[in-house]
Amino acid sequence: MRRLLSSPGINGHARQNNANIPHRTLQHHPRGGFAPVIIESRANERVKEARKLLQRKERKESGLHLIEGEKLVREAIFSGAHVVSCFLEEGYAFSPPESAIAYTVTRPVLESLCESQTPQGVVAVVETPLLVPPAVYPSGLVVVLDGVQDPGNVGTILRSADAFGAAGVLLSPSCADPYSPKTLRAAMGSTYHLPVWQGALAPEIARLKQSGFVALCGDLHGSETLPALASSVALVIGSEGSGVSAEVRALCEGFRLTMRGRAESLNASVAAGVLLYVVSEAMPHQS
């Protein structure tokens, strides 16, 4: 169940009461005026609540996730994502959206909210979009990930899907969390550029085929010749170790890349990038 953390929590109040909360906690400055209170302790309640979002279980239960770094935060803002709060390193110049509550923190506190070794001044708490598959899939190229468990691979594939104009990405429940910090960093903002869904693959691929999609999967034993493609294609990328599951493979036409060297296979994200290029070029709507 999705929930917004309420007091005492990341935003201090439920979302509907955010307008009544000052965007920065202020204290009177001895020389006159007001200055932001600087959070210096990692044990601060708001910091502790935000840190919980480094755990997948907490992200799923709260419907929230963390974003590290100004570039990704801006991508989320520009995409229309709801930013609940921002933690800004003392002295870092960044203007959070009006809807967000901003907290000024010391460098060690900011680092406690990050998985990266060199956090870049700002961490944001953002609402996670619902991952429920749509009633009707958009036409075009839909990328399907079957058990891709490495966050870096999932993020890189999201970035490639965005680059090749995919209409969306569907993940199996066993895939890495698309909103984990590592996945988000690897996606470089692309997570916020296209729809991301999650669901049981066999029934979803069956639905895609019923609506006119050609289902195609990477398969080491498949043909090196692409089948005739419709203007809508579901391209399935298998897991790093096992490839596409038998249940899903039975619903797809297999295709393998021609490889001249001695390597038997490619890394999942590399294979996805090559397949995306080949398939997108072969689709009727592409020049």
TORKOL-4160 file (C-alpha; in steps of 0.2 Angstrom, whole numbers, padded with zeros to 4 digits, m for minus):
287
<pt num="1" X="0000" Y="0000" Z="0000"/>
<pt num="2" X="0007" Y="0017" Z="m0005"/>
<pt num="3" X="0007" Y="0030" Z="0009"/>
<pt num="4" X="0015" Y="0047" Z="0012"/>
<pt num="5" X="0026" Y="0047" Z="0028"/>
<pt num="6" X="0017" Y="0058" Z="0041"/>
<pt num="7" X="0023" Y="0067" Z="0056"/>
<pt num="8" X="0036" Y="0064" Z="0063"/>
<pt num="9" X="0042" Y="0060" Z="0045"/>
<pt num="10" X="0051" Y="0067" Z="0030"/>
<pt num="11" X="0038" Y="0080" Z="0026"/>
<pt num="12" X="0032" Y="0083" Z="0044"/>
<pt num="13" X="0014" Y="0082" Z="0038"/>
<pt num="14" X="0003" Y="0073" Z="0026"/>
<pt num="15" X="0004" Y="0080" Z="0009"/>
<pt num="16" X="m0012" Y="0090" Z="0009"/>
<pt num="17" X="m0005" Y="0100" Z="0024"/>
<pt num="18" X="0012" Y="0104" Z="0015"/>
<pt num="19" X="0006" Y="0122" Z="0011"/>
<pt num="20" X="0006" Y="0126" Z="0030"/>
<pt num="21" X="0024" Y="0121" Z="0033"/>
<pt num="22" X="0038" Y="0133" Z="0030"/>
<pt num="23" X="0050" Y="0128" Z="0016"/>
<pt num="24" X="0065" Y="0130" Z="0028"/>
<pt num="25" X="0066" Y="0128" Z="0046"/>
<pt num="26" X="0072" Y="0146" Z="0052"/>
<pt num="27" X="0080" Y="0153" Z="0068"/>
<pt num="28" X="0083" Y="0171" Z="0072"/>
<pt num="29" X="0100" Y="0177" Z="0068"/>
<pt num="30" X="0109" Y="0187" Z="0081"/>
<pt num="31" X="0113" Y="0201" Z="0068"/>
<pt num="32" X="0094" Y="0202" Z="0063"/>
<pt num="33" X="0084" Y="0192" Z="0051"/>
<pt num="34" X="0083" Y="0174" Z="0050"/>
<pt num="35" X="0094" Y="0160" Z="0045"/>
<pt num="36" X="0091" Y="0141" Z="0041"/>
<pt num="37" X="0094" Y="0129" Z="0055"/>
<pt num="38" X="0107" Y="0117" Z="0050"/>
<pt num="39" X="0104" Y="0099" Z="0054"/>
<pt num="40" X="0121" Y="0092" Z="0060"/>
<pt num="41" X="0115" Y="0075" Z="0067"/>
<pt num="42" X="0112" Y="0059" Z="0057"/>
<pt num="43" X="0100" Y="0054" Z="0071"/>
<pt num="44" X="0088" Y="0068" Z="0066"/>
<pt num="45" X="0071" Y="0061" Z="0064"/>
<pt num="46" X="0068" Y="0068" Z="0047"/>
<pt num="47" X="0086" Y="0062" Z="0041"/>
<pt num="48" X="0082" Y="0044" Z="0049"/>
<pt num="49" X="0065" Y="0043" Z="0040"/>
<pt num="50" X="0074" Y="0048" Z="0023"/>
<pt num="51" X="0088" Y="0036" Z="0026"/>
<pt num="52" X="0075" Y="0021" Z="0027"/>
<pt num="53" X="0072" Y="0024" Z="0008"/>
<pt num="54" X="0088" Y="0017" Z="0004"/>
<pt num="55" X="0079" Y="0000" Z="0008"/>
<pt num="56" X="0068" Y="m0007" Z="m0006"/>
<pt num="57" X="0055" Y="m0013" Z="0007"/>
<pt num="58" X="0053" Y="0005" Z="0013"/>
<pt num="59" X="0052" Y="0012" Z="m0004"/>
<pt num="60" X="0038" Y="0000" Z="m0009"/>
<pt num="61" X="0028" Y="0003" Z="0007"/>
<pt num="62" X="0030" Y="0022" Z="0007"/>
<pt num="63" X="0028" Y="0025" Z="m0011"/>
<pt num="64" X="0043" Y="0037" Z="m0010"/>
<pt num="65" X="0061" Y="0036" Z="m0016"/>
<pt num="66" X="0078" Y="0045" Z="m0015"/>
<pt num="67" X="0087" Y="0055" Z="m0029"/>
<pt num="68" X="0105" Y="0060" Z="m0027"/>
<pt num="69" X="0113" Y="0074" Z="m0036"/>
<pt num="70" X="0106" Y="0090" Z="m0044"/>
<pt num="71" X="0105" Y="0083" Z="m0062"/>
<pt num="72" X="0093" Y="0069" Z="m0057"/>
<pt num="73" X="0083" Y="0080" Z="m0046"/>
<pt num="74" X="0081" Y="0093" Z="m0060"/>
<pt num="75" X="0076" Y="0079" Z="m0072"/>
<pt num="76" X="0062" Y="0073" Z="m0059"/>
<pt num="77" X="0056" Y="0091" Z="m0057"/>
<pt num="78" X="0055" Y="0094" Z="m0076"/>
<pt num="79" X="0046" Y="0078" Z="m0078"/>
<pt num="80" X="0032" Y="0083" Z="m0066"/>
<pt num="81" X="0037" Y="0071" Z="m0052"/>
<pt num="82" X="0031" Y="0077" Z="m0035"/>
<pt num="83" X="0046" Y="0082" Z="m0024"/>
<pt num="84" X="0041" Y="0080" Z="m0006"/>
<pt num="85" X="0057" Y="0087" Z="0002"/>
<pt num="86" X="0075" Y="0091" Z="m0002"/>
<pt num="87" X="0091" Y="0090" Z="0009"/>
<pt num="88" X="0104" Y="0103" Z="0004"/>
<pt num="89" X="0122" Y="0103" Z="0009"/>
<pt num="90" X="0126" Y="0119" Z="0019"/>
<pt num="91" X="0132" Y="0132" Z="0006"/>
<pt num="92" X="0125" Y="0123" Z="m0009"/>
<pt num="93" X="0116" Y="0134" Z="m0021"/>
<pt num="94" X="0100" Y="0125" Z="m0027"/>
<pt num="95" X="0082" Y="0131" Z="m0027"/>
<pt num="96" X="0069" Y="0117" Z="m0023"/>
<pt num="97" X="0052" Y="0117" Z="m0030"/>
<pt num="98" X="0039" Y="0127" Z="m0020"/>
<pt num="99" X="0030" Y="0112" Z="m0015"/>
<pt num="100" X="0045" Y="0104" Z="m0007"/>
<pt num="101" X="0051" Y="0107" Z="0011"/>
<pt num="102" X="0070" Y="0110" Z="0011"/>
<pt num="103" X="0082" Y="0105" Z="0025"/>
<pt num="104" X="0100" Y="0112" Z="0026"/>
<pt num="105" X="0112" Y="0098" Z="0032"/>
<pt num="106" X="0130" Y="0096" Z="0035"/>
<pt num="107" X="0141" Y="0086" Z="0023"/>
<pt num="108" X="0142" Y="0070" Z="0034"/>
<pt num="109" X="0123" Y="0070" Z="0036"/>
<pt num="110" X="0121" Y="0072" Z="0017"/>
<pt num="111" X="0133" Y="0057" Z="0015"/>
<pt num="112" X="0122" Y="0047" Z="0026"/>
<pt num="113" X="0108" Y="0048" Z="0014"/>
<pt num="114" X="0118" Y="0043" Z="m0001"/>
<pt num="115" X="0125" Y="0027" Z="m0008"/>
<pt num="116" X="0137" Y="0036" Z="m0020"/>
<pt num="117" X="0155" Y="0040" Z="m0014"/>
<pt num="118" X="0154" Y="0058" Z="m0019"/>
<pt num="119" X="0136" Y="0065" Z="m0016"/>
<pt num="120" X="0133" Y="0081" Z="m0026"/>
<pt num="121" X="0125" Y="0094" Z="m0014"/>
<pt num="122" X="0107" Y="0089" Z="m0014"/>
<pt num="123" X="0096" Y="0073" Z="m0010"/>
<pt num="124" X="0077" Y="0074" Z="m0014"/>
<pt num="125" X="0063" Y="0063" Z="m0008"/>
<pt num="126" X="0051" Y="0060" Z="m0022"/>
<pt num="127" X="0034" Y="0051" Z="m0025"/>
<pt num="128" X="0036" Y="0035" Z="m0035"/>
<pt num="129" X="0024" Y="0033" Z="m0049"/>
<pt num="130" X="0012" Y="0018" Z="m0049"/>
<pt num="131" X="0020" Y="0004" Z="m0058"/>
<pt num="132" X="0004" Y="m0005" Z="m0063"/>
<pt num="133" X="0004" Y="m0009" Z="m0081"/>
<pt num="134" X="m0008" Y="0001" Z="m0092"/>
<pt num="135" X="m0026" Y="m0004" Z="m0097"/>
<pt num="136" X="m0020" Y="m0001" Z="m0115"/>
<pt num="137" X="m0001" Y="m0001" Z="m0120"/>
<pt num="138" X="0005" Y="0014" Z="m0130"/>
<pt num="139" X="0010" Y="0009" Z="m0148"/>
<pt num="140" X="0028" Y="0008" Z="m0153"/>
<pt num="141" X="0042" Y="m0001" Z="m0145"/>
<pt num="142" X="0039" Y="m0008" Z="m0128"/>
<pt num="143" X="0055" Y="m0015" Z="m0119"/>
<pt num="144" X="0052" Y="m0030" Z="m0107"/>
<pt num="145" X="0065" Y="m0035" Z="m0094"/>
<pt num="146" X="0064" Y="m0053" Z="m0088"/>
<pt num="147" X="0073" Y="m0055" Z="m0072"/>
<pt num="148" X="0087" Y="m0042" Z="m0074"/>
<pt num="149" X="0093" Y="m0041" Z="m0057"/>
<pt num="150" X="0108" Y="m0030" Z="m0058"/>
<pt num="151" X="0103" Y="m0012" Z="m0054"/>
<pt num="152" X="0116" Y="m0005" Z="m0065"/>
<pt num="153" X="0110" Y="m0015" Z="m0080"/>
<pt num="154" X="0092" Y="m0010" Z="m0077"/>
<pt num="155" X="0096" Y="0008" Z="m0076"/>
<pt num="156" X="0107" Y="0007" Z="m0092"/>
<pt num="157" X="0093" Y="m0002" Z="m0102"/>
<pt num="158" X="0081" Y="0012" Z="m0096"/>
<pt num="159" X="0093" Y="0025" Z="m0103"/>
<pt num="160" X="0095" Y="0015" Z="m0120"/>
<pt num="161" X="0076" Y="0013" Z="m0121"/>
<pt num="162" X="0074" Y="0031" Z="m0119"/>
<pt num="163" X="0087" Y="0035" Z="m0132"/>
<pt num="164" X="0079" Y="0024" Z="m0145"/>
<pt num="165" X="0062" Y="0031" Z="m0142"/>
<pt num="166" X="0054" Y="0017" Z="m0133"/>
<pt num="167" X="0035" Y="0019" Z="m0128"/>
<pt num="168" X="0039" Y="0012" Z="m0111"/>
<pt num="169" X="0048" Y="m0002" Z="m0101"/>
<pt num="170" X="0039" Y="m0017" Z="m0092"/>
<pt num="171" X="0049" Y="m0026" Z="m0078"/>
<pt num="172" X="0046" Y="m0043" Z="m0071"/>
<pt num="173" X="0043" Y="m0043" Z="m0052"/>
<pt num="174" X="0061" Y="m0051" Z="m0050"/>
<pt num="175" X="0070" Y="m0037" Z="m0058"/>
<pt num="176" X="0080" Y="m0024" Z="m0049"/>
<pt num="177" X="0070" Y="m0009" Z="m0042"/>
<pt num="178" X="0070" Y="0004" Z="m0055"/>
<pt num="179" X="0069" Y="0017" Z="m0041"/>
<pt num="180" X="0084" Y="0012" Z="m0031"/>
<pt num="181" X="0098" Y="0025" Z="m0030"/>
<pt num="182" X="0110" Y="0014" Z="m0041"/>
<pt num="183" X="0097" Y="0011" Z="m0054"/>
<pt num="184" X="0093" Y="0029" Z="m0055"/>
<pt num="185" X="0111" Y="0034" Z="m0057"/>
<pt num="186" X="0114" Y="0022" Z="m0071"/>
<pt num="187" X="0098" Y="0028" Z="m0080"/>
<pt num="188" X="0104" Y="0046" Z="m0080"/>
<pt num="189" X="0087" Y="0054" Z="m0078"/>
<pt num="190" X="0079" Y="0042" Z="m0091"/>
<pt num="191" X="0068" Y="0034" Z="m0078"/>
<pt num="192" X="0058" Y="0051" Z="m0078"/>
<pt num="193" X="0057" Y="0052" Z="m0097"/>
<pt num="194" X="0046" Y="0036" Z="m0101"/>
<pt num="195" X="0033" Y="0025" Z="m0092"/>
<pt num="196" X="0040" Y="0011" Z="m0081"/>
<pt num="197" X="0028" Y="m0003" Z="m0077"/>
<pt num="198" X="0030" Y="m0019" Z="m0067"/>
<pt num="199" X="0020" Y="m0035" Z="m0068"/>
<pt num="200" X="0019" Y="m0054" Z="m0072"/>
<pt num="201" X="0026" Y="m0055" Z="m0089"/>
<pt num="202" X="0017" Y="m0070" Z="m0097"/>
<pt num="203" X="m0001" Y="m0062" Z="m0096"/>
<pt num="204" X="0006" Y="m0045" Z="m0100"/>
<pt num="205" X="0015" Y="m0051" Z="m0116"/>
<pt num="206" X="m0001" Y="m0061" Z="m0121"/>
<pt num="207" X="m0011" Y="m0044" Z="m0119"/>
<pt num="208" X="0002" Y="m0035" Z="m0130"/>
<pt num="209" X="0001" Y="m0048" Z="m0143"/>
<pt num="210" X="m0018" Y="m0047" Z="m0143"/>
<pt num="211" X="m0017" Y="m0029" Z="m0146"/>
<pt num="212" X="m0006" Y="m0031" Z="m0161"/>
<pt num="213" X="0012" Y="m0031" Z="m0154"/>
<pt num="214" X="0025" Y="m0043" Z="m0161"/>
<pt num="215" X="0034" Y="m0051" Z="m0146"/>
<pt num="216" X="0053" Y="m0053" Z="m0149"/>
<pt num="217" X="0066" Y="m0060" Z="m0137"/>
<pt num="218" X="0085" Y="m0061" Z="m0137"/>
<pt num="219" X="0088" Y="m0080" Z="m0139"/>
<pt num="220" X="0105" Y="m0088" Z="m0141"/>
<pt num="221" X="0097" Y="m0102" Z="m0151"/>
<pt num="222" X="0085" Y="m0090" Z="m0161"/>
<pt num="223" X="0086" Y="m0085" Z="m0179"/>
<pt num="224" X="0099" Y="m0072" Z="m0185"/>
<pt num="225" X="0086" Y="m0065" Z="m0196"/>
<pt num="226" X="0072" Y="m0053" Z="m0189"/>
<pt num="227" X="0054" Y="m0058" Z="m0192"/>
<pt num="228" X="0043" Y="m0046" Z="m0201"/>
<pt num="229" X="0040" Y="m0032" Z="m0188"/>
<pt num="230" X="0024" Y="m0023" Z="m0185"/>
<pt num="231" X="0023" Y="m0004" Z="m0180"/>
<pt num="232" X="0022" Y="m0011" Z="m0162"/>
<pt num="233" X="0035" Y="m0022" Z="m0155"/>
<pt num="234" X="0038" Y="m0030" Z="m0137"/>
<pt num="235" X="0057" Y="m0033" Z="m0136"/>
<pt num="236" X="0061" Y="m0045" Z="m0121"/>
<pt num="237" X="0078" Y="m0044" Z="m0113"/>
<pt num="238" X="0082" Y="m0059" Z="m0102"/>
<pt num="239" X="0092" Y="m0060" Z="m0086"/>
<pt num="240" X="0111" Y="m0060" Z="m0084"/>
<pt num="241" X="0113" Y="m0078" Z="m0080"/>
<pt num="242" X="0098" Y="m0087" Z="m0087"/>
<pt num="243" X="0092" Y="m0077" Z="m0101"/>
<pt num="244" X="0073" Y="m0076" Z="m0105"/>
<pt num="245" X="0062" Y="m0088" Z="m0095"/>
<pt num="246" X="0054" Y="m0103" Z="m0104"/>
<pt num="247" X="0037" Y="m0097" Z="m0101"/>
<pt num="248" X="0041" Y="m0080" Z="m0109"/>
<pt num="249" X="0051" Y="m0087" Z="m0123"/>
<pt num="250" X="0036" Y="m0098" Z="m0128"/>
<pt num="251" X="0026" Y="m0082" Z="m0132"/>
<pt num="252" X="0040" Y="m0074" Z="m0142"/>
<pt num="253" X="0050" Y="m0076" Z="m0158"/>
<pt num="254" X="0068" Y="m0078" Z="m0154"/>
<pt num="255" X="0082" Y="m0068" Z="m0162"/>
<pt num="256" X="0100" Y="m0069" Z="m0159"/>
<pt num="257" X="0114" Y="m0056" Z="m0164"/>
<pt num="258" X="0128" Y="m0062" Z="m0176"/>
<pt num="259" X="0144" Y="m0062" Z="m0166"/>
<pt num="260" X="0161" Y="m0065" Z="m0175"/>
<pt num="261" X="0172" Y="m0068" Z="m0160"/>
<pt num="262" X="0173" Y="m0082" Z="m0147"/>
<pt num="263" X="0162" Y="m0074" Z="m0134"/>
<pt num="264" X="0145" Y="m0084" Z="m0132"/>
<pt num="265" X="0135" Y="m0069" Z="m0126"/>
<pt num="266" X="0135" Y="m0051" Z="m0121"/>
<pt num="267" X="0131" Y="m0042" Z="m0105"/>
<pt num="268" X="0112" Y="m0039" Z="m0103"/>
<pt num="269" X="0113" Y="m0020" Z="m0105"/>
<pt num="270" X="0125" Y="m0021" Z="m0120"/>
<pt num="271" X="0114" Y="m0034" Z="m0128"/>
<pt num="272" X="0099" Y="m0023" Z="m0125"/>
<pt num="273" X="0107" Y="m0008" Z="m0133"/>
<pt num="274" X="0112" Y="m0017" Z="m0149"/>
<pt num="275" X="0095" Y="m0026" Z="m0150"/>
<pt num="276" X="0086" Y="m0009" Z="m0147"/>
<pt num="277" X="0096" Y="m0001" Z="m0162"/>
<pt num="278" X="0093" Y="m0016" Z="m0173"/>
<pt num="279" X="0074" Y="m0018" Z="m0169"/>
<pt num="280" X="0070" Y="0001" Z="m0170"/>
<pt num="281" X="0079" Y="0003" Z="m0187"/>
<pt num="282" X="0069" Y="m0012" Z="m0194"/>
<pt num="283" X="0052" Y="m0006" Z="m0187"/>
<pt num="284" X="0040" Y="0001" Z="m0201"/>
<pt num="285" X="0039" Y="0018" Z="m0193"/>
<pt num="286" X="0057" Y="0021" Z="m0192"/>
<pt num="287" X="0067" Y="0029" Z="m0207"/>
